[in-house]
Amino acid sequence: MGHMIEEVLIRENIELALATEDVCSVDPGLARECVCIDFTTPDAIKANYRFLAEHFKAVVIGTTGWDDIATDVISCFYANGTPMVYSSNFSIGVNAMMLAVEKIGNVLKDCGYVPHIEETHHIHKLDAPSGTAKTLGGIVKDSLGVKPDITSVREGEVCGIHVVKFKSDVDKIKVSHEAFSREGFAQGAVVAARMTENLKGVHTFKELISSK
């Protein structure tokens, strides 16, 4: 992801100040002038979020797996007045899908529909279900009022396919998204970084996309 984000920045003529695996080694003076785009690991986020909140101009987090400390992370960014945008998936297409699923769930609530989510990824992916599938599951539960089962498939080199189904006795609605490469995640992260200009507080990428 780091290399893809760098390619997008170069293509869009945006300066890359520094690429590093040790964010806490970044000079605070430089950090204050930069937006940090973080695609690391849950352990790295847990170790580094205070430094990110205290020193950077703004932060975009595409790392998942830190839900257990989300309240502490969000509170820290608010306390330091540092804008933060986070998402389990920065693909603009996936976030459009999330908005569509939320709308469909609201319309179908109490109408007898049973939801189900399927996600397919490459065999190298370690987590199952994916963070995106979990996010979609939360959206379905909140909007439809029913927690969906999630089926995970690992095969070949599939970049990522997510399908949300709503089935009743009379019909079925299916919303799907397929990523052809990981470049879409990088593009969305750079879009999010641009959106932090004059932004205040902590937001999901879906919130920002929905306001377009």
Buried (B, 14 or more C-beta within 10 A) or exposed (E): BBEBBBEBBEEEEBEEEEEEEEBEEBEEEEBEEBBBBBBBEBEBBBEBBBBBBBBBBBBBBBBBEBEEBEEEBBEBBBEBEBBBBBBBBBBBEBBBBBBBBBEBBEEBEEEEBBBBBBBBBEEEBEEEBBBBBBBBBBBBBEBBEBEBEBBBEBEEEBBBBBBBBBBEEEEEBEBEBEBEEBBBBBBBBBBBBEBBEEBEEBBBBBBBBEEE
